Amino acid sequence: MEKLSAEDMLLKFANASSHPEEVRRLAMMLFDETSLKIKDMPDRDRAILEAAALLHDIGYYVDSKSHNKHSRDMVIQYGLEDFTEKETLIIASICRYHRGSLPDKEKHELYGSFDKKERKKVKRLAGILRISDGLDRAHLSLIKKIKINYDEENNIAEIILTPNTPEFRSDISSAIRKRDLYEIGFKCQSVLKFADNNSL
C-alpha cells in the first residue's frame, strides 16, 4: 500500500471541515512561541506536530467514539510519506493524546514502547495539540494570534490570545481544561488569557 502525505490522508478520510487546518495554524503559532520563549525545539518536531494537527480527527471516519484512538490506528495502518516509521508512530501517538487520558507508559503499549526522549517529544507536542484543539472547539476560527510571556523565575507561561473580532471573545474553557499535558511536557504552569489582560 502506497503511503500518503498528511494532506492527502486528510483529503481522503476527513469531511470538508476547516477545523484540522485551523488547529494546524494554532499549533504552529503555539509551537513557535513555546520554542522561542520556553524550550527550543527542532524544526523536525514542528513538521511532526503539523502532520499530527492535520490528522488528529481523521478517526471520525471510523467512529466518533474514541476517534482519537481510531486516528492513531489509521496513521499507523496507512503510514506517512516523508516520515520514518518511528516518526509515524510518534505522530500516531500525538493524535491519540489530543483528547482523553494522558500518556501512561505502564498502561499504553505504543507510548510505553518509546524511549524516554521520544516520550518527552510526544508529551510536549501532544500538549501543544491539546490546547490548539481546545481553542477551536467551536470550529469557528476565532483566534487571530498567540503570544507567550514566560516568567522564568516562577516558571509560568502566559499564553496570550488575540481574538479575530475584539468585541467577541470565544469560549476558551476547553483549552484551559486541556492544558494539563502542556504543563507536564514543559514542566511549567500556564495561564490562558486574552490580549487585553482581562484574565480568564
C-alpha positions as CSV (number, residue, x, y, z in Angstrom):
1,M,0.0,0.0,0.0
2,E,1.4,3.4,-1.0
3,K,2.0,5.8,1.8
4,L,0.1,9.1,1.8
5,S,1.2,12.6,2.8
6,A,-0.7,14.0,5.8
7,E,-2.5,16.4,3.4
8,D,-3.6,13.5,1.1
9,M,-4.7,11.4,4.1
10,L,-6.8,14.3,5.3
11,L,-8.4,14.7,1.9
12,K,-9.2,11.0,1.7
13,F,-10.7,10.5,5.1
14,A,-11.9,13.8,6.5
15,N,-15.1,15.7,5.8
16,A,-14.9,19.3,4.5
17,S,-14.4,20.8,7.9
18,S,-11.8,23.6,8.2
19,H,-11.0,22.5,11.8
20,P,-7.9,20.5,11.0
21,E,-6.3,23.4,9.1
22,E,-7.2,25.8,11.9
23,V,-5.8,23.5,14.5
24,R,-2.6,23.3,12.5
25,R,-2.4,27.1,12.3
26,L,-2.9,27.5,16.0
27,A,-0.5,24.6,16.8
28,M,2.3,26.2,14.6
29,M,1.9,29.5,16.4
30,L,1.9,27.9,19.8
31,F,4.9,25.7,18.9
32,D,6.9,28.7,17.6
33,E,6.2,30.8,20.7
34,T,7.0,27.9,23.0
35,S,10.2,27.1,21.1
36,L,11.3,30.7,21.3
37,K,10.3,31.5,24.9
38,I,10.3,28.2,26.9
39,K,12.1,25.3,25.3
40,D,13.9,25.3,21.9
41,M,12.6,22.5,19.7
42,P,14.0,21.4,16.3
43,D,12.2,22.0,13.0
44,R,11.6,18.3,12.6
45,D,9.4,18.4,15.7
46,R,7.4,21.2,14.1
47,A,6.8,19.0,11.0
48,I,5.8,16.1,13.2
49,L,3.3,18.3,15.1
50,E,2.0,19.8,11.8
51,A,1.1,16.3,10.5
52,A,-0.5,15.3,13.8
53,A,-2.6,18.5,13.9
54,L,-3.9,17.8,10.4
55,L,-4.7,14.2,11.2
56,H,-5.9,14.3,14.8
57,D,-9.6,13.9,13.9
58,I,-9.4,11.5,10.9
59,G,-10.6,8.8,13.3
60,Y,-14.1,10.2,12.9
61,Y,-14.1,8.3,9.6
62,V,-14.3,5.1,11.6
63,D,-16.4,6.3,14.6
64,S,-16.9,9.4,16.7
65,K,-16.5,7.4,19.9
66,S,-12.8,7.1,20.8
67,H,-12.0,8.9,17.5
68,N,-8.6,9.8,18.9
69,K,-7.6,6.1,19.1
70,H,-9.0,5.5,15.6
71,S,-6.9,8.4,14.3
72,R,-3.8,6.7,15.9
73,D,-4.6,3.4,14.3
74,M,-5.3,4.9,10.8
75,V,-1.9,6.8,10.8
76,I,-0.2,3.5,11.7
77,Q,-2.2,1.5,9.2
78,Y,-1.6,3.8,6.2
79,G,1.8,5.2,7.1
80,L,3.0,8.6,6.1
81,E,5.3,9.5,3.3
82,D,8.1,12.0,4.3
83,F,8.3,10.4,7.8
84,T,10.3,7.5,9.1
85,E,8.5,4.6,10.7
86,K,9.4,5.8,14.2
87,E,8.2,9.4,13.4
88,T,4.9,8.0,12.0
89,L,4.4,6.1,15.3
90,I,5.1,9.3,17.2
91,I,2.6,11.2,15.1
92,A,0.0,8.5,15.7
93,S,0.6,8.8,19.4
94,I,0.3,12.6,19.4
95,C,-3.1,12.1,17.6
96,R,-4.2,9.6,20.3
97,Y,-3.4,12.1,23.1
98,H,-5.1,15.2,21.6
99,R,-8.0,14.3,23.9
100,G,-8.9,11.9,26.6
101,S,-6.4,10.3,29.0
102,L,-2.8,11.4,29.5
103,P,0.1,9.3,28.3
104,D,0.9,6.4,30.6
105,K,3.9,4.2,29.8
106,E,2.6,1.4,32.0
107,K,-0.9,1.2,30.5
108,H,-0.4,2.3,26.9
109,E,1.5,-0.1,24.8
110,L,2.6,2.2,22.0
111,Y,3.7,5.0,24.3
112,G,5.4,2.5,26.5
113,S,7.5,1.3,23.5
114,F,9.1,4.7,23.1
115,D,12.4,5.6,24.8
116,K,12.5,8.5,27.3
117,K,13.4,11.1,24.7
118,E,10.6,10.0,22.4
119,R,8.1,10.0,25.3
120,K,9.1,13.6,26.1
121,K,8.5,14.6,22.5
122,V,5.0,13.0,22.5
123,K,4.1,14.8,25.7
124,R,5.3,18.2,24.5
125,L,3.8,18.1,21.0
126,A,0.5,16.5,22.2
127,G,0.4,19.1,24.9
128,I,0.5,21.8,22.2
129,L,-2.1,20.0,20.1
130,R,-4.5,19.6,23.0
131,I,-4.5,23.4,23.7
132,S,-4.8,24.2,20.0
133,D,-7.7,21.8,19.5
134,G,-9.4,23.3,22.6
135,L,-9.0,26.8,21.2
136,D,-11.1,25.8,18.1
137,R,-13.6,23.7,19.9
138,A,-16.5,25.6,18.2
139,H,-14.8,25.2,14.7
140,L,-15.2,28.9,14.1
141,S,-11.6,30.1,13.7
142,L,-11.9,32.8,16.3
143,I,-8.2,33.2,17.4
144,K,-6.0,35.5,15.4
145,K,-2.7,35.3,17.2
146,I,-1.0,33.5,20.1
147,K,1.9,35.0,22.1
148,I,3.7,33.7,25.2
149,N,5.1,35.7,28.0
150,Y,7.3,33.4,30.1
151,D,8.1,34.2,33.7
152,E,11.3,32.1,34.0
153,E,11.7,32.8,37.8
154,N,8.2,31.5,38.7
155,N,8.1,29.1,35.7
156,I,4.7,30.4,34.5
157,A,3.8,30.6,30.8
158,E,1.2,33.2,30.0
159,I,-0.5,32.2,26.7
160,I,-2.0,35.3,25.4
161,L,-4.7,35.1,22.7
162,T,-5.7,37.9,20.3
163,P,-9.3,37.3,19.0
164,N,-10.2,37.9,15.4
165,T,-13.1,40.1,16.5
166,P,-12.0,42.2,19.5
167,E,-15.6,42.6,20.8
168,F,-16.2,38.8,20.7
169,R,-14.3,36.5,23.0
170,S,-14.6,32.8,22.2
171,D,-15.1,30.3,25.0
172,I,-11.6,29.0,25.8
173,S,-12.7,26.8,28.7
174,S,-11.9,23.7,26.7
175,A,-8.3,24.8,26.1
176,I,-8.0,25.7,29.7
177,R,-9.1,22.2,30.7
178,K,-6.7,20.6,28.2
179,R,-3.5,22.5,29.2
180,D,-2.5,19.7,31.6
181,L,-0.3,17.8,29.2
182,Y,1.4,21.0,28.1
183,E,2.3,21.8,31.7
184,I,3.6,18.2,32.2
185,G,5.7,18.3,28.9
186,F,7.3,21.7,29.5
187,K,7.4,21.5,33.4
188,C,5.6,24.8,33.8
189,Q,2.4,26.3,35.0
190,S,0.3,28.0,32.3
191,V,-2.4,30.7,32.1
192,L,-4.6,31.3,29.1
193,K,-5.9,34.9,28.7
194,F,-7.0,37.4,26.1
195,A,-4.6,40.1,25.0
196,D,-6.3,43.0,26.8
197,N,-5.2,41.5,30.1
198,N,-8.6,40.5,31.4
199,S,-7.5,37.1,32.5
200,L,-9.8,34.1,32.1
